[in-house]
Amino acid sequence: MQIYWSLKSIPELAGLPRAARGRTWRAVSWKTFRHWQTWASLAGLALCSGLGVYLGALIDPSTTSLMIGGVVAGVPAGFVYGQVTTVMARPYLRAFLAARPSDSEPSP
């Protein structure tokens, strides 16, 4: 399984300039919400963050503990969400890049 650390690590975007990578990602990333996998990973992110806040409150009810608990549980879940979103976006990226003229930059 490949891990996507940034937009540059996505094969479809790797050859584009930085600004074009961002514009292309923004043009297609919203389409990932057509898939249940994206929604499931987003729900998992919310559940993990909520569980972290709850466990932080059990340890110490101060605001700092609540935030630390949410972050400790939310960061790994956010990573999973990002990976799922990227996998779901790759077919849309291929189609978007195939549809645009090769000598011009993507439209916003």
C-alpha positions as CSV (number, residue, x, y, z in Angstrom):
1,M,0.0,0.0,0.0
2,Q,1.4,3.4,-1.0
3,I,1.2,6.2,1.5
4,Y,0.5,9.7,0.1
5,W,2.3,12.2,2.2
6,S,1.6,15.2,0.0
7,L,0.1,16.2,-3.3
8,K,3.5,15.7,-4.9
9,S,3.4,12.0,-3.9
10,I,0.2,11.3,-5.9
11,P,1.5,9.9,-9.2
12,E,-1.1,11.8,-11.3
13,L,0.0,15.1,-9.8
14,A,3.8,14.5,-9.4
15,G,4.7,16.0,-12.8
16,L,2.7,19.2,-12.4
17,P,4.0,22.5,-11.0
18,R,3.1,23.2,-7.4
19,A,0.3,25.7,-8.1
20,A,-1.2,23.4,-10.8
21,R,-1.2,20.5,-8.3
22,G,-3.2,22.6,-5.9
23,R,-5.7,23.8,-8.5
24,T,-6.1,20.3,-9.9
25,W,-6.7,18.8,-6.4
26,R,-9.2,21.4,-5.5
27,A,-11.1,20.9,-8.8
28,V,-11.6,17.1,-8.1
29,S,-11.3,16.5,-4.4
30,W,-15.0,17.3,-3.6
31,K,-16.0,14.5,-5.9
32,T,-14.7,12.0,-3.3
33,F,-17.8,12.6,-1.2
34,R,-19.8,10.6,-3.8
35,H,-18.2,7.4,-2.2
36,W,-19.2,5.7,1.0
37,Q,-15.6,5.1,1.8
38,T,-14.9,8.8,2.2
39,W,-18.0,9.2,4.4
40,A,-17.0,6.2,6.5
41,S,-13.5,7.5,7.1
42,L,-14.8,11.0,8.0
43,A,-17.2,9.4,10.5
44,G,-14.3,7.4,11.9
45,L,-12.3,10.6,12.2
46,A,-15.2,12.2,14.2
47,L,-15.7,9.2,16.4
48,C,-12.0,8.9,17.2
49,S,-11.6,12.5,18.0
50,G,-14.7,12.4,20.2
51,L,-13.4,9.3,21.9
52,G,-10.1,11.0,22.5
53,V,-11.9,14.0,24.1
54,Y,-13.9,11.7,26.2
55,L,-10.9,9.7,27.4
56,G,-9.0,13.0,28.0
57,A,-11.9,14.1,30.2
58,L,-11.7,10.9,32.2
59,I,-8.0,11.5,32.9
60,D,-8.3,15.2,33.8
61,P,-11.3,17.4,33.0
62,S,-9.2,20.4,32.2
63,T,-9.4,22.0,28.8
64,T,-5.8,21.0,27.9
65,S,-6.5,17.3,28.5
66,L,-9.6,17.5,26.4
67,M,-7.6,19.0,23.5
68,I,-4.7,16.6,23.9
69,G,-7.0,13.6,23.9
70,G,-8.8,14.8,20.8
71,V,-5.5,15.5,19.0
72,V,-3.9,12.2,20.0
73,A,-6.9,10.2,18.7
74,G,-7.7,12.5,15.8
75,V,-4.3,12.7,14.1
76,P,-4.1,9.0,13.2
77,A,-7.8,9.0,12.1
78,G,-7.1,12.1,10.0
79,F,-4.2,10.4,8.4
80,V,-6.5,7.5,7.4
81,Y,-9.1,9.9,6.1
82,G,-6.5,11.6,4.0
83,Q,-5.4,8.3,2.5
84,V,-8.9,7.2,1.7
85,T,-9.7,10.5,0.1
86,T,-6.6,10.4,-2.0
87,V,-7.4,6.9,-3.2
88,M,-10.9,7.9,-4.1
89,A,-9.7,11.0,-5.9
90,R,-7.2,9.3,-8.2
91,P,-9.6,8.2,-10.9
92,Y,-11.1,11.7,-11.0
93,L,-7.6,13.2,-11.2
94,R,-6.8,11.0,-14.2
95,A,-10.0,11.9,-15.9
96,F,-9.6,15.6,-15.2
97,L,-6.0,15.6,-16.5
98,A,-6.9,13.6,-19.6
99,A,-9.7,16.0,-20.5
100,R,-7.6,19.2,-20.4
101,P,-5.3,20.3,-23.2
102,S,-1.7,19.1,-22.4
103,D,-0.1,22.5,-23.0
104,S,-2.3,24.6,-20.7
105,E,-2.8,24.6,-16.9
106,P,-6.0,23.3,-15.3
107,S,-8.8,25.7,-14.9
108,P,-10.0,26.5,-11.4
